[in-house]
Amino acid sequence: MRLSEEGWRVLHDCEDDIRAREDRLTELIGPDLGDSLAEVLDRAASVLAGGYFGDRAAEAAAVEARRRRPAKGPGLSL
């Protein structure tokens, strides 16, 4: 799989948003990342998802929202 020209354009357009999320994640997680990759990923997912882990209704709503998205993103080609 590789990005098409449109895919590269979309990626470029999203770069500032991605960097802002990375900065927010770094700030919220802080220097104590945990003892394992799983712990770090769980903390990162919780921060980025708005902390809905453990809240079944909020998690179900987030899952449903993801299901409504197209299966194949714009700008991807096989």
C-alpha positions as CSV (number, residue, x, y, z in Angstrom):
1,M,0.0,0.0,0.0
2,R,1.2,3.5,-0.7
3,L,-0.1,7.0,-0.7
4,S,-1.5,8.5,-3.9
5,E,-0.8,12.1,-4.8
6,E,-4.1,13.1,-3.1
7,G,-3.1,11.1,0.0
8,W,0.2,13.0,0.3
9,R,-1.8,16.3,0.0
10,V,-4.2,15.2,2.7
11,L,-1.3,14.1,4.9
12,H,0.4,17.5,4.4
13,D,-2.9,19.3,5.2
14,C,-3.1,17.3,8.5
15,E,0.5,17.8,9.6
16,D,-0.2,20.8,11.9
17,D,-3.1,19.0,13.6
18,I,-1.0,15.9,14.1
19,R,1.8,18.0,15.7
20,A,-0.6,19.8,17.9
21,R,-2.0,16.4,19.1
22,E,1.5,15.1,19.7
23,D,2.4,18.2,21.8
24,R,-0.9,17.9,23.8
25,L,-0.2,14.2,24.4
26,T,3.4,14.9,25.5
27,E,2.2,17.6,27.9
28,L,-0.6,15.5,29.4
29,I,1.3,12.3,29.8
30,G,4.4,14.0,31.3
31,P,7.8,12.4,31.9
32,D,6.4,9.3,33.7
33,L,5.6,7.1,30.8
34,G,5.0,3.9,32.7
35,D,6.8,0.6,32.9
36,S,5.6,-1.1,29.7
37,L,4.6,-0.2,26.1
38,A,1.0,-1.4,26.9
39,E,0.8,1.1,29.8
40,V,2.1,3.9,27.7
41,L,-0.3,3.1,24.9
42,D,-3.2,2.8,27.3
43,R,-2.4,6.2,28.8
44,A,-2.0,7.8,25.4
45,A,-5.2,6.3,24.1
46,S,-7.1,7.6,27.2
47,V,-5.7,11.1,26.7
48,L,-6.3,11.3,23.0
49,A,-9.8,9.7,23.2
50,G,-10.9,12.1,25.9
51,G,-10.7,9.6,28.7
52,Y,-13.8,7.6,27.9
53,F,-12.2,4.3,28.8
54,G,-14.3,2.6,31.5
55,D,-17.4,4.6,30.4
56,R,-19.3,2.0,28.3
57,A,-21.8,4.5,26.9
58,A,-19.1,7.0,25.8
59,E,-17.0,4.2,24.4
60,A,-19.9,2.7,22.4
61,A,-20.7,6.2,21.0
62,A,-17.0,6.5,19.9
63,V,-17.0,3.1,18.3
64,E,-20.3,3.9,16.4
65,A,-18.8,7.1,15.1
66,R,-15.8,5.2,13.8
67,R,-18.0,2.7,12.0
68,R,-19.7,5.5,10.1
69,R,-16.4,6.4,8.5
70,P,-15.5,5.0,5.1
71,A,-13.5,1.7,5.3
72,K,-10.8,3.1,3.0
73,G,-9.4,6.5,3.7
74,P,-9.0,9.1,1.0
75,G,-5.8,9.0,-0.9
76,L,-4.9,5.4,-0.3
77,S,-4.1,3.0,-3.1
78,L,-3.1,-0.6,-3.2
